[in-house]
């Protein structure tokens, strides 16, 4: 995953790995079932106010 002039570039294999990690966060670590795609990162919010979101950052 990296930032390009067109936006965040994620290969299909990286996307599959990201989704597998996100699903594990939902099942075992209070992650919610959706992701936010931003300029250079993907965020998976926490289901509760008192825990931290999980961030997947792009290579620079």
N, C-alpha and C positions, 0 to 999 in steps of 0.2 A: 504494500500500500504506500503510495507516495503522492505528493501534491504536484500537479502539472499546471500548465497554463490554461488547461480546459477544466480543471477541477481535481477532485480526488480520484486517483486511478487505483482500482482494486482488481486483481486478477480473480478469475472464478475460483481457483483453489484457495486464495486468501479469503474470499467471501465465504466459502464453505467452512473454513476454519473459524472465521469470525462468528458465523452463525452457530457453530457447535459450541464455542465458548459462551456465547450469549444464552443459549439454551441451558447450559450447565449453571449459569448465574441465576436463571429463573428457577431451576429445580432445587438448587442447593444454597444459594447465597443472597436471596431477597432481591434479585434483579427483576425488573419489569419486562414484559413481553414485547417491547418495541425498542428501536434504536433511533438516535438523532445523528444524521450525517452532517458534519460541518466542514469548514474549509480544509482543515488538516487533521481531523480526528473524528472518531465515532464514539458517541456517548450512550451508555446504557444506564438510565437512571435507576436508583434504588427504590424499592417499593415503599420504604418508610422514610420519614423525614429525618430521623436521627442516624442514618447510615449514608455512606458515600457512594456516588455514582462510579461506574467502571468506565475507564477511558481506553480506547484503542487508538494510538497515535500513528500518524504517517511518518515514514522516513523523510528526512529533510534532504 
